Amino acid sequence: MKPSLIDKNLVSKLINNKKKVQKKITPNINYSDYYYLFFNLIALVFIIIGSYILYMRNKNKLLNKKEHVNKIKNFYKEINNLNKLNNNNNNNNNNG
């Protein structure tokens, strides 16, 4: 004979009386996800703008180099012309 510690009728009533709880499914909207999305979009825009600027800089590199070389050549020509004028003036002053 087994000892009966709990009343089986009471346990069966408790088991049968349990109601099934239907959980209402609600979508979890996490606003911090949008923060990361906006941050990534802004970073992508900066990368695109930076790439465009680097492309234009590379495209204009030869033109800028030619302009710089021409400015230097003109500067040397002006200096040489001034030196010739000064030498001519010095020679005229010494002779006269």
Secondary structure by P-SEA (a helix, b strand, c coil): cccccccaaaaaaaaaaccccccbbbbbbcaaaaaaaaaaaaaaaaaaaaaaaaaaaaaaaaaaaaaaaaaaaaaaaaaaaaaaaaaaaaaaaaac
